Amino acid sequence: MKLMQNCSICSRDGVNNFNYIELEINESGVYELICSRGHTTTVLSHDEKFEILFDIGALALMDGNLIQSVASISASVERFHEFCIRTFLQKRGVDITVVDRMWKQVKNMSERQLGAFYFSYINEFNRNPPIIDNKQISFRNNVIHKGYIPKYREVYDYTKEMFDYIQDLLQQIKGDEYFKSYMEVALEREKVRCKDVKVENEFIGVRFARMATLTDLARGKQNFDEKFKFMKKEITLTKSM
């Protein structure tokens, strides 16, 4: 997956530079941009890991890379569960270093992470969490672990259901009671990214931006069918520039 970004310095100077900069998405979320006029800027992505992974999965679906799509969407759900757990613990006042230390013990254990999410949810809301349909769990396992080659419609339905699943939970953890904790978890992640960023020109500085703006998971409840159609139009428009 590649990202298309314009130059903020050109925009600041009132120059309509439509030569978008193509960036290869990376793990760190830190991007160095050099535009066609020679401006250099550093961009730190605001997007959470689960948002970026979901975009990768949705774009893979659009391109017909169905197995990659399932793998990316599945990874997105797992990272979303982690984000929820961290938000719940942040609200309880648990120190981030304690959380990081314990997460290292389960980071390679998907089932334990899921169990941690379930019980964290029960502890917060005193009710059972929403459960992903067994049909979709079996589908995901067949593709990831058994080499099943899926059909387009199966992957589309899986993506749509995971989209709704994440959005429904996001409405809860972005509500008034959890919003402060939600933002604090995001800021902790940005602090980690900032540590390794060196800025030679203070005037240019470092800017934060939302890079994965196609699915917009964190921006309120949406209809996936409509969103997917919009994504296709956006991709077609960007490629034509």
C-alpha positions in Angstrom: 0.0 0.0 0.0 1.3 3.5 -0.9 0.2 6.8 0.4 -0.2 10.0 -1.7 0.6 13.3 0.1 1.0 16.9 -1.0 3.6 19.3 0.2 2.6 21.4 3.2 5.2 24.1 2.5 3.9 24.6 -1.0 0.4 24.9 0.4 1.6 27.3 3.1 3.2 29.5 0.3 0.1 29.4 -1.7 1.6 27.3 -4.5 -0.7 24.8 -6.1 1.7 21.9 -6.3 -0.3 18.9 -7.6 2.7 16.6 -7.9 1.7 14.3 -5.1 4.5 12.5 -3.2 4.1 8.7 -3.2 5.1 7.1 0.0 5.5 3.5 1.0 3.6 2.8 4.2 5.8 1.8 7.1 5.7 0.4 10.6 7.0 3.6 12.4 4.4 6.0 11.0 7.1 8.5 10.3 7.5 9.7 6.7 10.1 12.0 5.1 8.7 14.0 2.1 10.6 15.7 -0.6 8.4 17.5 -3.1 9.1 18.4 -6.7 10.3 21.9 -5.6 12.8 20.5 -3.2 11.0 21.1 0.1 11.7 18.5 2.8 9.2 17.8 5.6 8.6 15.1 8.2 5.1 13.8 8.7 4.0 11.8 11.7 0.8 9.8 11.0 -2.0 10.4 13.5 -3.7 7.1 12.5 -3.8 4.1 14.7 -2.4 0.8 13.6 -5.8 -0.8 13.3 -7.0 2.0 11.0 -4.0 1.6 8.7 -4.3 -2.2 8.6 -8.0 -1.9 7.8 -7.2 0.5 4.9 -4.6 -2.0 3.6 -7.2 -4.7 3.7 -9.9 -2.7 2.0 -7.5 -1.6 -0.8 -6.4 -5.2 -1.2 -10.1 -6.2 -1.6 -10.5 -3.5 -4.2 -7.5 -4.8 -6.1 -8.7 -8.4 -5.9 -5.9 -9.5 -3.5 -8.4 -11.5 -1.4 -6.1 -13.5 0.9 -4.1 -10.4 1.8 -7.3 -8.6 2.4 -8.5 -11.1 5.0 -5.1 -11.2 6.7 -5.0 -7.4 7.0 -8.5 -7.0 8.2 -8.0 -9.8 10.7 -4.8 -8.1 12.0 -6.7 -4.8 12.2 -9.3 -6.4 14.5 -6.6 -7.8 16.8 -4.8 -4.4 17.0 -8.2 -2.8 17.7 -8.8 -5.1 20.6 -5.3 -4.1 22.0 -6.2 -0.4 21.6 -9.5 -1.0 23.5 -7.6 -2.8 26.3 -5.1 0.0 26.6 -7.9 2.6 26.7 -9.8 0.7 29.5 -6.6 0.4 31.5 -5.7 4.0 30.9 -9.1 5.0 32.3 -8.3 2.9 35.4 -5.0 4.8 35.9 -2.7 1.9 35.2 0.8 3.1 34.3 1.7 2.7 30.6 5.0 0.9 31.5 3.1 -1.7 33.4 0.8 -2.3 30.4 3.7 -2.5 28.0 5.5 -5.0 30.2 2.5 -7.3 30.4 1.6 -6.9 26.8 5.0 -8.4 25.8 3.9 -11.6 27.5 0.8 -12.0 25.2 1.8 -10.1 22.0 2.3 -13.4 20.1 -0.8 -15.0 21.5 -4.0 -14.0 19.7 -6.4 -16.1 21.8 -5.0 -14.7 25.1 -5.3 -11.2 23.7 -9.0 -11.8 22.7 -9.7 -13.2 26.2 -8.1 -10.1 27.8 -10.3 -8.0 25.6 -13.5 -9.9 26.6 -12.8 -9.7 30.3 -11.7 -6.0 30.1 -14.9 -5.2 28.4 -17.0 -7.0 31.0 -15.2 -5.2 33.7 -15.9 -1.9 32.1 -19.5 -2.3 31.0 -20.8 -5.1 33.2 -22.2 -7.0 30.2 -20.9 -9.4 27.6 -19.0 -7.8 24.7 -20.3 -8.1 21.1 -19.1 -11.3 19.6 -17.9 -11.8 16.0 -20.2 -14.3 14.2 -18.8 -17.9 14.2 -19.3 -18.0 10.5 -16.8 -15.1 10.0 -14.4 -16.6 12.6 -14.4 -19.9 10.7 -14.0 -18.1 7.4 -11.0 -16.2 8.7 -9.3 -19.3 10.1 -9.9 -21.3 6.9 -8.2 -18.5 4.9 -5.3 -17.8 7.3 -4.5 -21.2 8.6 -5.9 -23.7 6.1 -5.1 -22.1 2.8 -8.7 -21.7 1.7 -9.0 -19.5 -1.4 -11.9 -17.2 -0.9 -14.4 -15.7 -3.3 -14.7 -11.9 -3.7 -18.2 -11.8 -2.1 -17.0 -13.8 0.9 -14.2 -11.3 1.6 -16.4 -8.3 1.0 -18.9 -9.6 3.5 -16.2 -10.4 6.0 -14.7 -6.9 5.6 -18.1 -5.3 5.9 -18.9 -7.2 9.1 -15.5 -6.3 10.7 -16.0 -2.6 9.7 -19.4 -2.6 11.5 -17.9 -4.5 14.5 -15.1 -2.0 15.0 -17.3 1.1 14.4 -19.9 -0.1 17.0 -17.2 -0.6 19.6 -15.6 2.7 18.7 -18.8 4.6 19.5 -18.5 3.3 23.1 -14.8 4.0 23.7 -15.0 7.4 22.1 -17.9 8.5 24.3 -17.7 11.1 27.0 -16.6 8.7 29.7 -13.7 7.2 27.7 -12.7 10.0 25.3 -10.0 11.4 27.6 -8.4 7.9 28.0 -8.8 7.3 24.2 -6.9 10.4 23.4 -4.2 9.7 26.1 -3.5 6.3 24.6 -3.1 7.9 21.2 -0.8 10.6 22.6 1.4 8.0 24.2 1.9 6.3 20.9 2.7 9.6 19.3 5.3 10.3 22.0 7.1 7.1 21.0 7.2 8.2 17.4 8.5 11.6 18.2 11.5 10.3 20.1 13.4 9.2 17.0 12.4 12.2 14.8 15.1 14.8 14.3 14.2 18.2 12.9 17.0 20.1 11.3 14.8 23.1 10.2 12.7 24.3 13.1 10.7 26.6 10.8 9.5 23.7 8.8 9.2 21.4 11.8 7.3 18.2 12.1 3.6 18.1 11.2 1.0 15.5 12.1 -1.4 14.3 9.5 -4.0 11.6 9.0 -2.5 9.4 6.4 -5.0 6.6 6.0 -8.1 8.6 5.2 -10.0 6.1 3.1 -12.0 4.0 5.5 -12.0 6.7 8.2 -12.9 4.1 10.9 -12.5 6.6 13.8 -14.7 9.3 12.3 -18.2 8.3 13.3 -20.7 5.6 12.1 -20.7 5.0 8.4 -22.3 2.7 5.9 -19.6 0.3 4.5 -21.3 -0.1 1.1 -21.4 3.6 0.5 -17.9 4.0 1.9 -16.4 1.4 -0.3 -17.9 3.0 -3.4 -16.5 6.4 -2.3 -13.1 4.8 -1.8 -13.1 3.5 -5.4 -13.8 7.0 -6.7 -11.1 8.5 -4.5 -8.5 6.0 -5.8 -9.5 6.5 -9.4 -9.2 10.3 -9.0 -5.8 10.1 -7.3 -4.4 7.8 -9.9 -5.5 10.1 -12.7 -3.6 13.1 -11.2 
